[in-house]
Amino acid sequence: MIIESGVALTQEIHDGPFETYAGHGLWSHWQGHLSYSLAGKSLIRLDLDPNLGRVWELERASGAVQQAVADGLSKTKTFHVPFRMEMSGFARHEGSLPLIGELGRLWPLLASSCAEALGVPLRFLSYPQETLPGQAMRDAIVREVKPVNRARILSALTLLSPA
């Protein structure tokens, strides 16, 4: 199985309807949707935008992002950076850590280190997409990999669970 590490609309995870710690996900929770809390958890974001790191550093140094939110100030004008919606929630989360760089270069390093620490052998590790091996890997994934069938996985898990 290949697990894609890139996530679209990440504000849904750390500043949106699934996250209850910041209060944003309370209505989803009330409606019975799956939700969770980031309280006491680490949140690592891999991002190409160096402005995410700058905003995160400003928040750590002075609480400037929280103050801008409390004062209702424009964060784009306050920090003189193109400000994306999810930057605010990410920068203010006390367990956040930005890793600035290209996903295809950072993710394999993280995955390899985690697998080694867990004692899990990796049969495959990706290459950056701009390299020839990375392009060949992407083409092979498009040809060979099929979407996960959630019902089939849940059925297999039910068969594996103790009675």
N, C-alpha and C positions, 0 to 999 in steps of 0.2 A: 504494500500500500504506500502511496506517496501522499504525504500530508503537505498541502500548500501552506506556506507560512505567511504570505501576503494577505492582508485583510482589507477589504473595502469598507469604507465608512467606519473607521475605528472609533470615532466619537460615540458610536452606538455601544461600544464596549466600556470605555472609561468615562464617558460624560453623557450617556444616553439612557434609553429606556430599559436596558437590562441591568443597570448598575444601581443598587439601592443605597450604597454608602453615601454618595453625594446627594441623594434624594431624588435624582432624576428617574429612577426606575420604580418608584413606589406605585404609580398607576399601573404599570405592567404587572407588578407583583399582585396588586389588588384584583386584577383581571385574570389571575391564574397563569400568567405566562412565566416561563422559566426566567429567573433573575438571580442575581448573586450580589455579594458585597465585596468591594475592594479593600475594606478595612483590614489593616494589618498585612496586606499583600504587596508584593513588588510588581511594578508595571514597567516593562522594558519596551521601548519603542524604537524600531529601526526605521530611520527616515533619511532621505537625501537632503532635506532642507536644513542648512546650518542655523536658520533662524529659530528652529525648535530648541536647539542647544542654547542659543543666546537667551531666549525667553526663560528657559528652565533655570539657567544660571542667575538671571535677574531675580527670579522668585526665590531661589535659595539664598541669595546674598541679602535681599532686603524685603521680601514679601510684596514686591511691586505689583505682581499680577493680581494677587488677592486684593490689594488696595485699589487697583484700577477697577476691578469688578465691584467692590463695595461702593466706590465713588461713582459708578456708572460711566466711566470714561472710555473713550475709544482706545482699544488696545493697539490698533494700527498706528494711530497718531501718537500715543504715549510712548511706544517702544520703537517707532520708526522702522518697522518691519512689516512685510505682508503677513498679516495675522490670520491663521486658519482657525476655524471654530474649535477644533479639538485641542489646540495648543493650550488654551486656558485651563481646562480640566486636567490635562496631562501635567502641566507645569506645577499646578497647585497640589497634586496628589503627592503626599509625603513619601510614598514608596516608589516614585517614578525614577527612571534612569534613561536618558536619551543615548542612543548609539547612532551617530551620524555617519552615514555611508550608504552604499548601494546594497540593497537587500541580497542580491545574488552573491555578493562578496562576504557580507557579515553573517548571514544565516548558516552557511556551511561550517564556519568556524564555531559558532555557538552549538550547532547540532553535534559536531564532532566532540567538543569538550563535554557536553552533557552526556552523550552516549558513553564516552570513556569513563566518566565519573560513575555512571550507573552500571558499567560492565556490560553494556549492550553492543554487540558487534554491528557495524553498519555494512550492509552489502553494497551500498550505493551512496554517493555523495555528489551533489550538483556542482557545476562549474558556472562562473559568471557568463551571462548570456551573450556578451560581445565576443567571447572566444570561440574558436572552432569546436572544441569539445562541448561547450555550452549550447551552441546552436544545434549540434547533433543530438544532444540530450533533449532539448526542447522538441525537436522533430520526433524523436522516439516516444516521448510522452504523449504527444498529440496522436500518434499512430496507435500506441499500445495501451494506454491507461484509460480505463472506463470509470465513470462516477461510482461512488460507493452507494450500495443499496442499503439504506438505513434499516428497513424492515428485516432484511436478511441478517444483518449484523445483530440486531436485537434478538432475533429468533435464535441465533447461534449462542448468544450470551445466556439466554434463558435455559438452553440445553446444558450449558456448562455450570450454571449455578447450583449449589447444593440444595437438596430438597428440604 
